[in-house]
Amino acid sequence: MEITIGKARRGQPSDALPGQAYVGRPSPLGNPFQLGRHGSRAQVIARYRRWLWRRLQEPGSIQRRELERLLGRAQAGRLELLCWCAPLPCHAEVIRSALHWLAEQQR
């Protein structure tokens, strides 16, 4: 299963190509914590990790459903997660880790 992270481009998030998924704001997996307002880049990513983990534990949460949908796409072929902050450290790295964790849970 290959999951990469790429930079979102100008245009609408819905302009993602096959094999790509936009995960920035306002997508279901967008980071609700803002750089500066809620802390440094490392701090907002850490806050996101805790937030997503809680959502992952709720079977009916929109974030859990979206992760399961993306996992299906990743298992069918290559998946590129798109966000505006790539290639800088990004919450998309947390999403990629969550997808790998979900895949392990299904085995």
C-alpha positions as CSV (number, residue, x, y, z in Angstrom):
1,M,0.0,0.0,0.0
2,E,1.6,3.2,-1.2
3,I,0.4,6.5,0.4
4,T,2.3,9.7,-0.4
5,I,1.8,13.3,0.5
6,G,1.6,16.1,-2.1
7,K,1.0,19.8,-2.3
8,A,-2.5,20.9,-3.2
9,R,-2.6,23.2,-6.2
10,R,-4.6,26.3,-7.0
11,G,-8.2,25.5,-7.9
12,Q,-10.9,23.7,-6.0
13,P,-10.1,20.8,-3.7
14,S,-12.5,18.8,-5.8
15,D,-10.0,19.1,-8.7
16,A,-8.0,16.3,-7.3
17,L,-7.0,13.7,-9.9
18,P,-7.8,10.0,-9.6
19,G,-5.5,8.5,-7.0
20,Q,-5.5,11.8,-5.0
21,A,-7.5,13.0,-2.0
22,Y,-7.6,16.5,-0.7
23,V,-7.2,16.4,3.2
24,G,-6.9,20.1,4.0
25,R,-9.6,22.5,5.2
26,P,-12.6,22.1,4.8
27,S,-12.4,18.4,4.1
28,P,-13.6,15.9,6.8
29,L,-9.9,15.3,7.7
30,G,-8.8,19.0,7.7
31,N,-6.9,20.2,10.7
32,P,-9.2,22.3,12.9
33,F,-6.1,23.7,14.7
34,Q,-4.5,26.7,13.0
35,L,-0.8,27.5,12.9
36,G,-0.1,30.6,15.1
37,R,-3.6,30.7,16.7
38,H,-3.3,27.3,18.3
39,G,0.5,27.0,18.5
40,S,3.6,26.2,16.4
41,R,3.5,23.7,13.5
42,A,4.6,20.9,15.7
43,Q,2.0,21.8,18.3
44,V,-0.9,21.9,15.9
45,I,0.1,18.6,14.4
46,A,0.4,17.1,17.9
47,R,-3.1,18.5,18.7
48,Y,-4.4,17.1,15.5
49,R,-3.0,13.7,16.3
50,R,-4.8,13.5,19.6
51,W,-8.0,14.9,18.0
52,L,-8.0,12.4,15.1
53,W,-7.2,9.5,17.5
54,R,-10.4,10.4,19.5
55,R,-12.4,10.5,16.2
56,L,-11.0,7.2,15.1
57,Q,-12.3,5.6,18.2
58,E,-15.9,6.7,17.3
59,P,-17.2,4.1,14.7
60,G,-19.8,6.5,13.2
61,S,-17.7,9.7,13.1
62,I,-17.3,11.4,9.8
63,Q,-13.5,11.2,10.2
64,R,-13.6,7.4,10.8
65,R,-15.8,6.9,7.8
66,E,-13.5,9.1,5.6
67,L,-10.4,7.2,6.8
68,E,-12.1,3.9,5.9
69,R,-13.0,5.3,2.5
70,L,-9.5,6.4,1.8
71,L,-8.1,3.1,3.0
72,G,-10.2,1.4,0.4
73,R,-8.7,3.6,-2.2
74,A,-5.2,3.1,-1.0
75,Q,-5.6,-0.7,-1.0
76,A,-6.9,-0.5,-4.6
77,G,-3.9,1.4,-5.8
78,R,-1.6,4.3,-5.0
79,L,-3.1,7.2,-2.9
80,E,-1.7,10.7,-2.7
81,L,-2.9,12.9,0.2
82,L,-3.0,16.6,-0.8
83,C,-2.6,19.5,1.5
84,W,-1.5,23.1,1.2
85,C,1.4,22.8,3.6
86,A,3.3,20.0,1.9
87,P,6.2,19.5,1.7
88,L,6.5,21.0,5.2
89,P,5.6,18.9,8.2
90,C,1.8,18.4,7.9
91,H,-1.2,16.8,9.5
92,A,-1.4,14.6,6.3
93,E,1.5,12.6,7.9
94,V,-0.8,11.8,10.8
95,I,-3.5,10.8,8.3
96,R,-1.1,8.5,6.5
97,S,-0.1,6.9,9.9
98,A,-3.8,6.4,10.8
99,L,-4.4,4.7,7.4
100,H,-1.5,2.3,8.1
101,W,-2.9,1.6,11.6
102,L,-6.4,0.9,10.2
103,A,-4.9,-1.4,7.6
104,E,-3.2,-3.4,10.4
105,Q,-6.4,-3.6,12.4
106,Q,-8.1,-5.2,9.4
107,R,-5.5,-8.0,9.2
